[in-house]
């Protein structure tokens, strides 16, 4: 009887150990749709033996889910880099990154620095860059061959052929183009307001040059197709789509710098499979794997050299619009202090109401 009891106990213990081991071989990822392609999930499992379970979300839901569990339930999350530091300082839902476990050599240095700097909390960075996109200029080069910076949105030469969104990115972009650095003024409310007043003055003075303030991306593309707009502030993917239809139209990184977002890898505070999370990060940033992602989703990644491995058409977009110097010149959005949003809102209302 004693022997049977011991054997039964051993069986239970073995089953428990086996179950724990199996559980450790699952990686729970909280991410955006498209960021964990099936082909790469399957390749990762084949290489590591780790299953990947994906939950799709967005920035707001990501924060809410991790706040509710105090950073538990997931092994890896992918917040935008400007949505980490303030959230972490307040709720402590992430853990500091151990860069000894990251293959830093395969990451574009300027993007790694940007994410480290913007996710620093208590002296430690809390994320690694993954993919990125930008807004800049979409130009009909046949009709506006010399347009090259956001100041061309104020250029009388293109009277009636200009379009942009009346949103904060336009204010930021013109701040840079006018020779200042809006992001450097984030900590000084009065200095930031003074710069925004200067920008709004330029927008109001040149309001008559604008064909329209676009709010629908498809409508803007149609205005570019029809030749009604020559110079617009818009996203890179829209410009590349138009270029495929008409080689005269293309996305251009402005001289003062495209405005960029980065979605990252961050490890929740109570992640169980931390080792698996680091393996996934290094796997996804490996150039040949990052190239697969870019071919599928058309977003650039922080993987150094991945662009060279993408399909010819996709590679051509990045090579035309983003030589390394233009990548290094991208102005990455930092977290926005709450006080500035009201300032920007009033400025935008003032421009919209002006005659």
N, C-alpha and C positions, 0 to 999 in steps of 0.2 A: 504493500500500500504506500509506504514511504517512497519507494523507488518510482512508483507511478506518479506520485505527487510531484517529485523532483523533476521527472521528465516533462510533466505538464507545465510546471513553472518555467522550465528551460524553453519549452516551445513558445510560451507566452512572451518571454523575454526576447527570444529570437524574432518573433513576429513584430514586437514593438521596435526593436532595433532596425529591422528591415523596413518597417513603415516610416521611421524617422529618416532612414537613408534615402528612401524613395522620395519622401517629401522634400528633402534637401536638393533633389535633382529636378525640381520645378522652379522656374523663374517667373515671378509675377510682375508684369510690366504694365504701368499706367501711362498711356501714351496717346498720341494723335492718330487718327485714321491714316493708314498708309506708311506709318513709321516703322512697322515691323512686318515687312513683306513675307508672305508664305514661303517663297523660295529661299529666303535667308533664314527664316525660322527653322526650316527643315535642314539646311546646311549646318546651322549651329548645333542642332541636336545630334547630327551625324558626327560632328567633330568633337563634341563635349559630352554627349549623353544626357544633356539637360533639356527637359521639355520647357517650352515657353508658353505661358498663358497670358493673353493680351486683353486688356480692358481699354476701350477707346474713350477718350474724354477731351476736355479743353482746359484752358488755364483756370477758369473759375471753378469748374467741377473738381479739378485736380486738387486745388487748395481745400475745397470743402470736404472731400473724401479724406484727405490726410489730416485735416484738423479734427474731424470727427473721431478718428482712431489714434490721434496723437502720433501719427507717423507709422502706423502699423498697417498690415494687410497687403503691402506691395514691397517688392525688392528693388524696383527701379521706377522712376518717374521722369517725365520729359517736359518740364515747365519752360516757358520762355525766359531768357536770361534776365529780363527786367522785372520778373515776377517772383524773384527768389529772396533777395536780401531783406526786404522789409517784412515779408511773410515769415522768414526764418527768425528774424530778430524778435518778432512778436509771439510766434506760436511754436518755434523749435520743432518743426516737422521733418527736417532733413538732418543728415549728419555730414560733417566735414569730409571733403574728398581726400583720400590717401593717394597722392600722386606718385608714390613709389609703385603703385599697382597699375598705373596708366602708362601705356606706350606713347610717351609725349613726342617721340620722333616722328610719328605718323600724323601729327596734328599741325595745321597751319599756325605758326607762332603768333601772328597778330590776333587771331581769333581766340586762341587759348588765353592770351593775356587779357583780352577784352572781357572774357567770361570770368576769369579769376578776379579781376578788379571789380566787376559789377556784382559778384556774388559773395564778396568778402563780408563775413560776420565774425566778430571777436577774433580778428586776425587770421581767419581761415577761409579759403574759398570753398564753395559748396556745390560746384557744378563743373561739367566738362562740355565744350561745345559739340553739337552734332550737325544740324543743318541750318541753312540760312537763306534769306531772300532780301530783296531791296526795293526801294522806290527811288526813282531818278527821273530821267527825261526819256520820253519816246518822241523821236524826231523824224519827220519826213525830210531826209537829207537832200533830196532833189530840190525841194522848195525852201529849205532852211539849212544850207550846207555849213554855215558858220555857227550855228547854235551849239553851245557846249556847256552852259551852266544854268543854274536856276534863275540867274538874272535875265536870261532870255525870256522868262515869263513876264518880264516888265519891258521888253524891247519893242519900241514903236514900229520897227521893221516888220513885225509879225502881227500888226494890228488886225484884230478880228479873227486871228487864226491860232489863238492861245486858249488852252483849257487846263484847269487844275481843280482839285477838290478844295473846298473851303474848310479845311481841317487842320489840326495841329501840325502834321508833318510838313505842310506848306510853310507854316510860320518858322519851324525849325530849319527847314531847307534854306529859306531866304536869309535867315540869321547867319548861317554859315557862308552863303554866297556873298553877303555884304561885308565879309571879313571878320566876323565875330565868331564866338563859340557858345551857342546857347546852353549846351550841356555843362560847360564850366561855370555857368551862372546859376545852376540849380540850387546852390546853397545860399544864394543872395537874392532874396525876393525882389528887392527894389531894383537891383541891377537887371534882373531878368525882365521885369516889367518895362524898364526903360528900353531894352532891346526890342521887346514885343511892340512897344509904341512906335519905334522906328520902322519896324517891318510893316506894321499896319498902315503907317503913313505912305509907304511905297505902294502897298496894295491898293489903297484908296486912290492915290494919285493916278495909278495906271489901270484902274478898274475898267475904263472904256476900251482897253485893248483886248479884253477877254471875250471870247466867243460864248463860253458858258462855264459855270462851276459844275463839274460833273459829279454825280453821285452814283451812277451805275456804270460799272466797268465795261459792259457790253456796248452801252450807248457811246462811250468814248471811242471804243475800237471802231465803231461804225463811222464816227465823225472823222477819224483818221483815214479810214478806207476811202471815204467819199472825197477826201481832199479839203474838207471844211476846216480841219485843224492841222497845223503844221508842227506845233510844239506843245507838248503836254507833259505834266508831271504825272507819272503812273508807275506801275510795278513792272519789274523785269519780264515776268512771264507773258504779260500782255504785249509788250514790245516784241518779244521773240515770236509770238503767235502771228503778229502782223508781218514780221520780216519774212516768215515762211510764205505768206501770201504775196507780199510785195517787197522785194529786196531794197527799195528806196527807203523803207520805214524800218527803224530799229530802236532798241533800247540803248541808251548811252549813259554811262556812269558820269555824272557831272564833275567838272574840274574841282569843285569844292567838296566833293565826296558824296556818294550815294548814301541814303539813310538805310540802315540795315537792322533786321531782327535776327536773333539766333535762338533756336530751340536747343535745349541742352539735355544732358543726362545728369540726374541728381538721385542720390540714394536716400530713401526715407529713413527717419530716425530709428524705427524698429524693424527694419528689413531683416528677414531671416536668412536669405541666400545672398549674402553680401559678396561672397567669392564669385558666384554666378553672375552677379550684376557687373562686376569688373570684367569678367570674361566677355560678356555681351558688349560692353562699351568698346573694348579693344577689338572685338570681332567686327562690329559695325563701322569702326573707323579705319579698318584695314582697307587700303585703296581699292582692291578688287571687289570687296563687298559694298563699299560706299558707292562705287561706280554703278553697281546693280540698282541700288536705291535711287540714284540720280536719274538713271535711264527710265525708271518707273514713274517717279514723282516729279521730275524736272527741277528739283531744288538742289542747290549746291550743298556740299558738306564741308566740314572742317578737316577732312582727310587730305593730307598733303599728297598730291600726285594722282588723286582719284579721277580728276577731270580728264586726264590723258587717256584713261581707260574706258571712258564712256563712248556711246555710239557717236558716229561722225557728226550727225545733225545737232545733237545735244552738246557735244564738245565745241562745235563751231559757235554756238551761242555764248558760251563762257569765254572762249578765246577772243571773240570780237569785243565783248562788253567788259570783260574783267581780266585784263592782264594783271600780273601780280601787284603792280604798283597801285592799280585801282582797287584791288581787294584790300590792300593795306590801308587805303585811304577811306574805306567805308566808315561812316560815323554810326557806331552801334548804339541803339537806344539804351540808356541807363534807366533805372527805376525813376518814376516821376513823383516828386514830392507833391502831396495833396494840395498845398496852397497854390501851386502853379496852374492846376487844372482850371480853377475859377478865373485866373488871370487870362488864360488862353480863351476860355469861353466868352468872356466879355470882349476881347479883342476881335474874335471871329464875328460876334454879333454886330460890333461896330462897323466892320468892313462890309458885312452883308447889308446893313441898313443904309450905308452911305450912298450918295447920289453921284 
